[in-house]
Amino acid sequence: MRSQTGKTEQVGTSLSRDVVFQILSNQRRRYALHYLRRHEQPVEIGELATHIAAWENDVSVPEVSSQQRKRVYNTLQQAHLPKLDETGFVEYDPAHGNVSLTDKAEKLTVYLEVVPDNDLPWSQYYFVLGCVSLALVTGAWLEAGPLGLVPDFGWALGLAVLVTFSGAINVYYHRNLHRGHTEVPERDR
């Protein structure tokens, strides 16, 4: 991506956003990265192709036909894995047919994370939480209706617990439920 100064914005030291978006523009490459994130050991290209074919055809792994697998295998071998290897996101050994994710691929996480259609982004959640808290505190300060019956310490404690609880849920969500999940294949949800 070009900034107003005309320079390409960099991801890391030598990888432009244009390259990252070009890499991630292909669903098959995103599926490959998703599968490799779930496996810490090198994966055989045939195994990777089978799982991607299952996701693309919305079938279970045993239901993948040889034609579906071969189609994915060929494009992975000829185009996608060499491209991912060239950019340093994966290590691909064509001689042995093994593929593994590199540490550099961790930089893609921010680009891969998307908020599902039915999910509220955390930034919006915290904005709404702040607005509601401000309204409640203002109502308590003005002693409006039942809001004035709660002591100041009660409001402070309640809001502190609410923010702490929200933060804990946010941390749990990102560490355990959302890690590596971006465009998750349908059968993996």
N, C-alpha and C positions, 0 to 999 in steps of 0.2 A: 504494500500500500504506500502510495507516495504522500508525503506530508506537504504542507504549503511551501516548504523550502525546496521541494523537488527531490529530497533524499528518500530512499526506500527505508521504511521502518524495519528494524531488525528484531527477530526473535532469537534470543541467545546471542551468539557472536557472529554467525555467518549465514543465518537463515532468514530470508525475508518473509513477511506475511503473505506476499503473493505466492511464494513457493508452498507455504503451509496450506493456503486455501486451494491451490491447484492440486496438491496431494489429497486433501480431504474432499475434493469435489466429486470423487468417485465412490459410490456406495460399496463396491467390492473391497476397495482399500480400507474403508472405515470398518467394514466387517472383519477384515483380516486383523486390523489393529485391535479391535474389540476381543477377538478370539485369543490373540497373543497376550493381551493384558491378563487374561484369566489363567494363563499357564506360565509358570516361572522357568520351565525347562524348554529347550529347543523343541519345536514341533516339526513333524515331517510334513512336507508340502501336500501330500495326498490326504492326510488327516485334516489339514486346514481347508483344502478344497472341498472335501466332503461336508464339513460343517457349514461352510459358506453356501454351498449348493442347497443344503437343507433349508437354510434361512431364506435364501432367495426364492425357493420353490414352495415354501411353507409346508414342508414335510419333515418327518422325523429322519434322523441320520440313517437308520436301516432302510428307509424308503427311497433314498436318493438313487436315481438310475445311473448307470455307467455313463450315459450321454451327458446328463446334467453335471456329473462330477468332472468329466473330461473337459467340458466347456470351461468350467471355472478353473480347473488345473492349468489348462493351456494359457489362459489370460494371466493367471497369477505368475506362472513361470516365465512367460515372454514379456510381460509389460509391468504388472503391478509390483511384484517383489523386487525386480531390478531397480525400479523407480524408488521404492521405499528404502532399499539398500543404498542407493546413490545419495539420498538425502540424509542417511545415517539413522533413520528411525528403526530399521530392523537390520539384523545381520542375516544375510541370505547366502547359503553355500550351495550353489547349483550342482556341484559335483556330488554332494551327499544328499541334497534335497531337504536340508534342514533350515528352519527359519526361527529366529528368536527376536524379541523386542529388545531395544537398547535403552539405556538411561535417557538418551536424548528424546525418546518418544514421550516422556513424561511432560515435556513442554507442550504437547498437543492437547493435554487435558482441558485447558481453558478454552480451546477452540472447539472441542468436541462436546462439551457440556451444553445441553439444551434443556429448557424447562418444558416438561410435557404440557400438552394442551390444557389438561385439567388441573394443573398445579399452579400455585401462586409463587412468584419469585420471592426469595427471602427479603430482598430490598424493599419490595412493596409491602410485605408483611410487617417489617419493622417500621415503615413509614406510617402504616395504619395504626400499629400499636402505639407509636408516639403520639399520633393525633388523638386517639381515644384516651390515652393517659392524660394528655394536656386538657382535654375537655372535662374529664373526671376531676382532676385536681382544681381546675378553675371553678367547677361547680361546687366542690367542697370548700374552696376558699371563700366563695360568695354565699356559702351555706344555703345552697339551693335545694329545697325539698329534703329528701332522705340523705342526700350526699353530705349535708352538714352534720348529720348524726354520728358519722364515723370520725374518730379522733385522728389528728394529723399523723401520729405514729402508725396508725392502722393503714392509712393511705400509703405512707412511705414503705411500710413492710409489704403490703399487697403488691405495689408496683415493682418493688425490688424482686420479689418472688416471681412475678410474671415475666420480667425481663430475663432473670436467671434461668427460669424454666424454658423460655423460648430459645435462649442461647444454647442451652444444653441439647434441645431437640435439633437445632440447626447443626451443631457439631456432630451429633450422632448420625443425622441424615447424610451429611457429606462424607463422613468417615466410613460408614457401614452400608448405607443403602444406595448411595449415589456414586460411589467410587468406580470409575471406569465405565460407568453407564452413561451413554450419550444417546446415540442412535442405536438402541439395543434391538437386535433382531427380534422379530415378533415371537418366535418360539423360545426366546430367552427371557421373556418378561414374566 
